[in-house]
C-alpha cells in the first residue's frame, strides 16, 4: 500500500466524532494518515506545529480557524483543504489559491437536507397545514369537512429565488409533484433555466404569480432585504414565503407588518438576528412558523458531510480531480 499523505483535522474538536463517526473515520484513515485525537482548533498552537509542518491535507469543518499567510507559512507541504461543511468564507483567504492549494467543500452534501426540508414545507404550506394546525390548537374548533377554497398543491406555482445548489436540488425534488416551479436568478439565462426545466422570470413577476416563494440566494450587500415591503406587497393573498437561506434576505419589520394583516404566511428556518429576541412577534404570530436553523445537516445527516470528504480524499490520493472544488471567483455569489 502506498504511503498515505499526512492529514490534520482543523475544526471544533467535539464535531469530529459527529461528522466522522467510526465507519466514516475508518474509510478516511484508509486514504490519509490522520489522528482523530489531534484536532487543531488553533493553528498557531505550538502543540500542533510539528504536525502542521508535515500536513499535506487539511480536513476542516465548523470552527476552522482562519487560514491566513501566517498559518500557511507554517504548513509548507499543504496541497489541499477538504471542508466537511458548506461555506468556506469564514476561514478561506486568497492566499490559499495564490499558493495553488486546492479547496473542496461538502456544500453539495449539505444541500440535501435543506432541499428536503424545503420540499416538505412546500407541500405542507400548499395544504395550509401549518396555519390550519395553529388555528385548531388555538380555537379548539374543527372547521368541518367542507372543501376549503384556496389551498392544495394541484398546479400551484412555486417560485424559487436563486439557482444555488439547494435551489437546483429543490427543482429536482419537485419534479414528481403536480406543482409548477419557476426560477429567478440574475446569473441564469433562458438557456440555463431551460436546462433546469423551469421558466425564468424576473423577481417581481415571480412574486406576483407564485403561491409559494422559497429563498435560496446568498446574502450579499446587493441581496440584503431582497424581500421588503414592496416585494411582499406583490405576493398574492394567501401566499407563503419560505426562507432557508439567510435571514438578512428578508426585511423582518416589513414581514411582521404584512403578517399582522393575515394576508400572507411565512416559514422561516433562518432569521435576522439569529436567534430572534424572546419578544419577537415572529414567535407569536399564528401565520409565522419559525424553526431554529435546523434545515441543514443535523444528527445522523452530518455523517454525509464526512463521507463527502472521504470521497474527495480518495480522489486526491489516487491522482484524480476533486468533484467539489471551490471556485474563489464565485465566493461572493455563494452563501
PyMOL commands that set and color helices and strands:
alter all, ss='L'
color gray80, all
select helices_A, chain A and resi 13-19+22-31+46-54+69-73+94-98+107-126+129-139+165-174+190-196+203-209+229-234+247-249+252-260+281-283+299-317+328-333
alter helices_A, ss='H'
color red, helices_A
select strands_A, chain A and resi 5-10+32-33+57-60+80-83+102-105+156-161+179-184+199-200+212-215+240-243+265-268+288-290
alter strands_A, ss='S'
color yellow, strands_A
deselect
rebuild
show_as cartoon
